Amino acid sequence: MKTFLVPVDFSPVTEDVIGNAIAFARAFGGKATLLHVVQPPVVATTEYALPVEIIQEALDVTEKSAREKLDRYAAMFREAGLQAEPKVLIGPPVRHILEEAGRCQADYIIIGSHGHGRLYDFLVGSTASGIIKRARCGIVILPTGEKNG
């Protein structure tokens, strides 16, 4: 049985990622871990920092919403007769995706690419790029279908 780690960020490519992950899991008799990583807000200065309670409340709401969405995607796997474990983590996406890949002993990571372009990736970084550089398993990257520089 193959194990697929499916990190999603709920961007427009997510539906394609889930559909392809179901197809891969069905074809290989596999199971999936569906993962969303909530990235905490970055506070640049203490002068304009929000109170900790407000930041925690925002994280709680975001985490709850992510769990609900992942539960709906997990139900799609179950309807297809497949196993899927939804999981939400908080922190840096690349690190958590790679750690979860190790934990669940993923054979493949199936991830979407935003296709922001080279300048965006240079300035901000790319989760898919970070995964490609450090993953110890196979990777399937699905493009958005849009062409952006």
C-alpha positions as CSV (number, residue, x, y, z in Angstrom):
1,M,0.0,0.0,0.0
2,K,1.4,3.4,-1.0
3,T,1.1,6.4,1.4
4,F,0.4,9.8,0.0
5,L,0.9,13.1,1.8
6,V,-1.4,15.7,0.4
7,P,-0.6,19.2,1.7
8,V,-3.2,21.8,0.6
9,D,-3.6,25.5,1.2
10,F,-7.2,25.9,-0.1
11,S,-6.0,27.9,-3.1
12,P,-7.7,27.3,-6.5
13,V,-5.3,24.4,-7.3
14,T,-6.6,22.5,-4.2
15,E,-9.5,20.8,-6.0
16,D,-7.2,19.5,-8.7
17,V,-4.7,18.3,-6.0
18,I,-7.4,16.4,-4.2
19,G,-8.9,14.9,-7.4
20,N,-5.4,13.7,-8.5
21,A,-4.6,12.4,-5.0
22,I,-7.8,10.3,-5.0
23,A,-6.8,9.0,-8.5
24,F,-3.3,8.1,-7.3
25,A,-4.6,6.4,-4.1
26,R,-7.1,4.5,-6.1
27,A,-4.6,3.4,-8.7
28,F,-2.0,2.3,-6.2
29,G,-4.4,1.0,-3.5
30,G,-3.0,3.7,-1.2
31,K,-4.0,5.9,1.7
32,A,-3.6,9.6,2.2
33,T,-2.8,12.1,4.9
34,L,-4.4,15.4,4.1
35,L,-2.4,18.3,5.6
36,H,-3.0,22.0,6.0
37,V,-0.3,24.1,7.7
38,V,-1.6,27.4,9.2
39,Q,1.2,29.9,9.1
40,P,1.1,32.2,12.1
41,P,1.3,35.9,11.4
42,V,4.7,37.5,11.3
43,V,5.0,40.4,13.7
44,A,7.8,42.8,12.5
45,T,7.8,45.3,15.4
46,T,6.5,45.4,18.9
47,E,5.2,49.0,18.3
48,Y,2.2,47.8,16.3
49,A,1.9,44.3,17.5
50,L,-1.5,42.9,18.2
51,P,-2.3,41.5,21.6
52,V,-1.5,37.8,22.0
53,E,-5.2,37.0,22.6
54,I,-6.2,38.4,19.3
55,I,-3.5,36.5,17.4
56,Q,-4.5,33.3,19.2
57,E,-8.1,33.8,18.4
58,A,-7.4,34.4,14.7
59,L,-5.2,31.2,14.7
60,D,-8.0,29.2,16.4
61,V,-10.6,30.4,13.9
62,T,-8.3,29.6,11.0
63,E,-7.5,26.2,12.4
64,K,-11.1,25.3,12.9
65,S,-12.0,26.4,9.4
66,A,-9.1,24.3,8.0
67,R,-10.2,21.2,9.9
68,E,-13.8,21.6,8.5
69,K,-12.4,21.9,5.0
70,L,-10.1,18.9,5.4
71,D,-12.9,16.8,6.8
72,R,-14.9,17.5,3.6
73,Y,-11.9,16.4,1.5
74,A,-11.4,13.3,3.7
75,A,-15.1,12.4,3.1
76,M,-14.4,12.5,-0.7
77,F,-11.7,9.9,-0.1
78,R,-14.0,7.7,2.0
79,E,-16.7,8.0,-0.6
80,A,-14.2,6.6,-3.1
81,G,-13.4,3.7,-0.7
82,L,-10.1,5.1,0.4
83,Q,-8.5,6.0,3.7
84,A,-7.6,9.6,4.5
85,E,-6.4,11.2,7.7
86,P,-7.0,15.0,7.9
87,K,-4.4,16.9,9.9
88,V,-3.9,20.6,10.7
89,L,-0.6,22.0,12.0
90,I,0.6,25.5,12.9
91,G,4.0,26.8,11.9
92,P,6.3,26.9,9.0
93,P,4.8,25.0,6.0
94,V,7.9,23.4,4.5
95,R,9.2,22.1,7.8
96,H,5.9,20.7,8.9
97,I,5.2,19.1,5.5
98,L,8.6,17.4,5.5
99,E,8.2,16.3,9.1
100,E,4.8,14.9,8.4
101,A,6.1,13.1,5.3
102,G,8.6,11.3,7.6
103,R,6.0,10.6,10.3
104,C,3.5,9.0,7.9
105,Q,6.3,7.4,5.9
106,A,4.9,9.0,2.7
107,D,5.9,7.4,-0.6
108,Y,4.8,10.5,-2.4
109,I,3.9,14.1,-1.6
110,I,1.2,15.4,-3.9
111,I,1.3,19.2,-3.9
112,G,0.0,22.1,-5.9
113,S,2.1,24.9,-7.4
114,H,0.9,28.4,-7.5
115,G,3.0,29.5,-10.4
116,H,3.6,33.0,-9.0
117,G,6.6,33.5,-11.1
118,R,10.4,33.8,-10.5
119,L,10.3,37.2,-8.9
120,Y,7.7,36.2,-6.3
121,D,9.5,32.9,-5.6
122,F,12.8,34.8,-5.2
123,L,11.4,37.4,-2.8
124,V,8.9,35.2,-0.8
125,G,10.0,31.7,-1.4
126,S,8.0,28.8,-2.6
127,T,6.6,25.9,-0.5
128,A,6.8,23.6,-3.5
129,S,10.5,24.6,-4.1
130,G,11.4,24.0,-0.5
131,I,9.8,20.6,-0.6
132,I,11.6,19.7,-3.8
133,K,15.0,20.6,-2.3
134,R,14.6,18.5,0.9
135,A,12.0,15.8,0.4
136,R,13.2,12.2,0.9
137,C,10.3,10.7,-1.1
138,G,8.7,11.1,-4.5
139,I,6.9,14.4,-5.3
140,V,4.0,15.1,-7.7
141,I,3.6,18.8,-8.3
142,L,0.3,20.0,-10.0
143,P,0.3,23.4,-11.6
144,T,-2.6,25.9,-11.3
145,G,-3.2,25.8,-15.0
146,E,-2.7,29.5,-15.1
147,K,0.4,31.1,-16.7
148,N,2.0,33.8,-14.6
149,G,5.4,35.1,-15.8
